């Protein structure tokens, strides 16, 4: 067990907290989520509280990195975890039994466009989220720290 996991606080939304607990109990093998095979746990530090929180998110691999998006289901505002990550890009990732520190890089321009296309190709529902909102949905690359 990693120290950061012990200190982490789950999302206040019960279904999300339940997914995080299922993920931890089974190393991601048995989670009540339609894309459980693409799920990771992302740990971010609260920008005002300093408390580490974890949230289950879908991802797609890109070489050695993972790509995630801050879609919030197409809501008009960014999710809290993204605002925290934008304030402090040092994050932790649990991908199955692999737990590591990473840098979160918000993608821009052509790199964002290409990564967004990969997400939509893997999970078509993201296209609907983009059409539902006026904001540009952030696309983030998670790069494992050395």
Steps between C-alpha positions, in 0.01 A plus 500: 500500500635840404493787747311722256219245477452500875478881507269531197143617538239380252266716301196611702277340233412152628494311165848633419627414849354149461685456168826608664453246781412222253808589297729486804351172623547324164790688334245627252384154394144533633354850487139592432576723203420450129864563403663331799779365278609861428463629854781645711504678835641851484622665820514881506581751773228749590601852402361655818471208742829326421312171544574225249184374331456209264261466212441213257542610137510328165825522307662392178864403470731708284841333495618493861257776596128508571251750360201619706241771442323744733157459342269506804236350273495813284416731792566872448778508762818299554501222760659585836775241450607682183515838673715337769727339240536831315619654827742214582587266210671245729255210522499129578353227284378152584473293185396157622771401752750755367516814716725790403557874509442688176495844348169613352550698180202683352524456124458783251461541125560206268615276786170558682300443181675168431462377858133606508446298182650193669263539795194536274612201292534288816185632669256668262292656778766772538390644166158564651656671801690737272180591313318561828734773631643831384830448681802331352530172688854469637705201387781397735807284449620314811877453480659265753764677710852361487 
